[in-house]
Amino acid sequence: QMEDARELWESHDIHTYDLGFQNQCRCFADFVVQLTASVVDNTVGDVKVRSSGNDAAKDVANVVKTIDELFLIIGSAIDREVNELSIKYHSTFGYPTKVYIDEQYTKADDEMT
């Protein structure tokens, strides 16, 4: 399924786009950061906090990945046979709309959503 989605994404030849990105951590309490980012020529540019429109702090902005980077992360998770992997893809363009990776069931805070 991932390869079909990647081929669909690549068939559209999109290299510049805006995206919404949400990073969730289940550390001490559910912590969710919602961001918007501009991607130009497959490089993440401006990253803003969705709720305020302010620039995201650099350490927070670094979690934003391009669509191509997300496909690499998903492929790597498949190769490593992670404990849990759940992905949804956009039906028209093929890009991942939701990615959940849990590396090891017994390891805390290794999840990526």
C-alpha positions as CSV (number, residue, x, y, z in Angstrom):
1,Q,0.0,0.0,0.0
2,M,2.8,2.4,0.8
3,E,4.5,1.9,-2.5
4,D,1.2,2.5,-4.4
5,A,0.7,5.7,-2.4
6,R,4.2,6.9,-3.0
7,E,3.9,6.3,-6.7
8,L,0.6,8.2,-6.8
9,W,2.2,11.1,-4.9
10,E,5.2,11.2,-7.2
11,S,2.9,11.1,-10.3
12,H,1.6,14.5,-9.3
13,D,5.2,16.0,-9.4
14,I,4.4,18.4,-6.5
15,H,7.5,20.0,-4.8
16,T,6.0,23.1,-3.3
17,Y,3.0,22.9,-0.9
18,D,1.7,23.9,2.5
19,L,0.9,21.3,5.1
20,G,-0.5,20.9,8.5
21,F,1.5,18.8,10.9
22,Q,0.6,17.6,14.3
23,N,3.1,16.0,16.7
24,Q,1.7,14.2,19.7
25,C,3.5,13.0,22.7
26,R,2.0,10.8,25.5
27,C,4.7,11.8,27.9
28,F,3.3,12.8,31.3
29,A,0.0,14.0,29.7
30,D,-1.2,14.1,26.2
31,F,0.8,16.9,24.5
32,V,-0.2,18.0,21.0
33,V,1.6,20.6,18.9
34,Q,-0.3,21.6,15.7
35,L,1.8,23.4,13.1
36,T,1.6,24.7,9.6
37,A,4.5,24.7,7.3
38,S,5.5,25.8,3.8
39,V,7.5,23.3,1.7
40,V,9.4,24.8,-1.3
41,D,11.3,22.6,-3.6
42,N,11.0,19.7,-1.0
43,T,12.5,21.8,1.7
44,V,10.6,22.8,4.9
45,G,10.5,26.6,5.1
46,D,8.4,28.7,7.5
47,V,6.8,26.7,10.4
48,K,4.1,28.4,12.4
49,V,2.1,27.4,15.5
50,R,-1.4,26.9,14.1
51,S,-3.3,28.3,17.1
52,S,-1.3,31.6,17.2
53,G,0.3,32.0,13.8
54,N,3.6,32.7,15.5
55,D,6.8,31.2,14.3
56,A,7.5,27.8,15.9
57,A,10.5,27.4,18.2
58,K,13.4,25.7,16.3
59,D,13.2,22.5,18.3
60,V,9.5,22.2,17.7
61,A,9.8,23.2,14.0
62,N,12.4,20.4,13.5
63,V,9.7,17.8,13.9
64,V,8.0,18.9,10.6
65,K,8.8,16.5,7.7
66,T,8.3,16.8,4.0
67,I,6.0,14.3,2.3
68,D,9.1,12.6,0.9
69,E,10.7,12.4,4.3
70,L,7.4,10.8,5.7
71,F,7.6,8.1,3.1
72,L,11.2,7.4,4.1
73,I,10.2,7.2,7.8
74,I,7.2,4.9,6.9
75,G,9.4,2.7,4.7
76,S,12.0,2.4,7.5
77,A,9.3,1.5,10.0
78,I,8.1,-1.3,7.7
79,D,11.6,-2.6,7.2
80,R,12.2,-2.7,11.0
81,E,8.9,-4.4,11.6
82,V,7.9,-2.0,14.4
83,N,5.4,-3.1,17.0
84,E,2.5,-1.0,15.6
85,L,2.2,0.9,12.4
86,S,-1.0,2.6,11.2
87,I,-1.0,4.9,8.1
88,K,-3.8,6.6,6.2
89,Y,-3.2,8.0,2.7
90,H,-4.9,10.7,0.7
91,S,-7.0,8.9,-1.9
92,T,-6.3,11.4,-4.7
93,F,-2.7,12.5,-4.1
94,G,-1.3,9.6,-2.1
95,Y,0.4,11.5,0.6
96,P,0.2,10.2,4.2
97,T,-2.6,12.0,6.1
98,K,-2.0,10.1,9.4
99,V,1.0,8.2,10.6
100,Y,1.3,6.3,13.9
101,I,4.5,4.4,14.7
102,D,5.1,2.5,18.0
103,E,8.6,1.1,17.9
104,Q,8.4,-1.2,20.9
105,Y,5.3,-2.0,22.9
106,T,7.3,-2.1,26.2
107,K,9.2,1.1,25.6
108,A,7.6,4.4,26.8
109,D,7.5,7.5,24.7
110,D,8.9,6.0,21.5
111,E,5.6,6.6,19.5
112,M,5.4,8.9,16.6
113,T,2.0,10.3,15.6
